Amino acid sequence: MSTRYSATRSEIAEALLGEPSYRVDQVWHGLYRELANPEELTTLPLNLRAQLADALPPALAVADERTADDGETVKWLFNLHDGAQVETVLMAYADRVTACLSSQAGCAMGCTFCATGQGGFARQLEVGEIVEQFVVAARAAKPRRLSNVVFMGMGEPLANFDRVWSAVHRLHDDLGLSARSITISTVGVIPGIDRLADADLPVNLAVSLHAANDVDRTALVPLNRRYPLTELRRALESYRAKTNRRLSFEWALIDGVNDTDQAAAELAAYARPLGAHVNLIPLNPTPGYLVRGSRPERVAEFVALLRELDVNATVRQTRGQDIDAACGQLAAPQAIALRGRGQSSAGAASS
C-alpha cells in the first residue's frame, strides 16, 4: 500500500477510480501546496475524503513530541510501519525556519561521538517517509513558512542517495522549496559526492569533517579508513570544479581532542584551498562518549585562530539540547528508554 507522500499521481488516480480526472490535481494540490490531510480537503466530497484517507495512510505516527527554546525548537519521535523509529527537528529563527530531516532509521557510519552512530543501523527510509517529515514540520511551523531543510538528522544521506534525491525533487518540484535552501550533509561518502556533483539541482553540500589528519579522523569517523582525507579532498575539488558551489565543513569541537592550536592549523590547511566555510559546533553530551564539548572561551579562541588563518568560520547556535534535539543527540529507539532511566538521550546530527 502506498503511503500519503510516497504515492505517485497514477497511484492517487487508482485510489480515485471512477472519479473525474481533475480530482487527482485537487488531491495533489491539497497534499503538496496546502499541506492538508485527506480529511481536510474541502474540495472533495466527505465520502471521497474518507476513501482517500484509507487508501493513503500516513507513513509516520507520532510517538513523542517535545519543545524547547520557548517553543522555537520542536522534536518528534516517529514510529514507522515496521517498528523502526526516526526523529525530526524543527527550528525557528528570526530570519528562517529550518527542518532537520532523517534519511535512515539509525546509521551505519559509527561516528564515536554521535548517538545515532552508537545505536546502529536499522534500514533506509523510503521517499514518502522523508517527505512526510517535512510536511509534519511545515504544518507545525505555520503561520511561518518552512524555508530551509538540512539532511543532518539520523543517518548518512549519501548512503541512501536514490531515495534522498527523489525526496529532494519532491521538496523542490512539488512543495516549492528552493534547491539552494536544501543542504545535504555527509561524513565523506565519496561515490555520493561524485553523484551529487552531477545531479540536476544545486543543493548545498556540508561535510562532517571533525579532524583534518587521518589518525584523529579515523578515531572519530571510522569511514575515514575507506575514504581518507586525500581521496576526500580530490572528490571535493572535483565537486567544486563541476558545480562552482561553496563547501561547508562541520566540526564538532571536543575538549582536548580537536580544539587545539594544531587542530586549527590542520583544519585551515585543509579548508582554505577548497574555499570551504567552517561551521563549528560545540559537542553536545552523548551517553557512552565520555569526553566533553569545548569550553566557551576555547570555542571563541578556536574561531579566532581560524579567521587569523584566513578561514571563514562561524559557531553554530546550539538549539534543543535539553530535549536531546541538538547535533549528535538524535537517538530514536533508545530515546524514550534513556529518558525513562533519567539519562540524556542521543542520536545523529541536527541543527
RAWO-V978750 format. One record per backbone hydrogen bond with DSSP energy under -1.0 kcal/mol. NH is the residue of the N-H (numbers start at 1). CO is the residue of the C=O. If there is no record, write none. Layout:
NH/CO, NH/CO
This chain:
4/57, 6/3, 7/3, 12/8, 13/9, 14/10, 15/11, 16/12, 17/14, 19/16, 23/20, 24/21, 26/22, 27/23, 28/24, 29/25, 30/26, 31/27, 32/28, 33/29, 34/29, 36/30, 40/37, 41/38, 42/40, 44/41, 49/45, 50/46, 51/47, 52/48, 53/49, 54/50, 55/51, 56/52, 61/79, 63/77, 64/77, 66/75, 68/73, 72/69, 73/68, 74/90, 75/66, 76/88, 77/64, 78/86, 79/61, 80/84, 83/80, 86/78, 88/76, 89/100, 90/74, 91/98, 92/72, 93/96, 98/91, 99/148, 100/89, 101/150, 103/154, 104/154, 105/123, 107/120, 112/220, 114/111, 115/328, 115/347, 118/114, 119/115, 122/105, 123/105, 125/103, 130/126, 131/127, 132/128, 134/130, 135/131, 136/132, 137/133, 138/134, 139/135, 140/136, 141/137, 144/141, 147/97, 148/97, 149/181, 150/99, 151/183, 152/150, 153/101, 159/156, 160/157, 164/160, 165/161, 166/162, 167/163, 168/164, 169/165, 170/166, 171/167, 172/168, 173/169, 174/170, 175/170, 177/171, 181/178, 182/179, 183/149, 184/204, 185/151, 186/206, 190/188, 193/189, 194/190, 195/191, 196/192, 197/193, 199/196, 203/201, 204/182, 206/184, 207/248, 208/186, 209/207, 209/250, 210/250, 217/213, 218/214, 219/215, 220/216, 221/217, 224/221, 225/222, 227/223, 232/228, 233/229, 234/230, 235/231, 236/232, 237/233, 238/234, 239/235, 240/236, 241/237, 242/238, 243/239, 244/240, 248/205, 249/277, 250/207, 251/279, 253/281, 255/292, 257/254, 258/254, 264/260, 265/261, 266/262, 267/263, 268/264, 269/265, 270/266, 271/267, 272/268, 275/272, 276/271, 277/247, 278/312, 279/249, 280/314, 281/251, 283/253, 289/286, 294/253, 299/295, 300/296, 301/297, 302/298, 303/299, 304/300, 305/301, 306/302, 307/303, 308/304, 309/305, 310/307, 311/306, 314/278, 316/280, 323/320, 324/321, 325/320, 328/348, 329/326, 334/331, 335/332, 338/334, 339/335, 340/336, 341/337, 342/339, 343/338, 347/328, 349/153
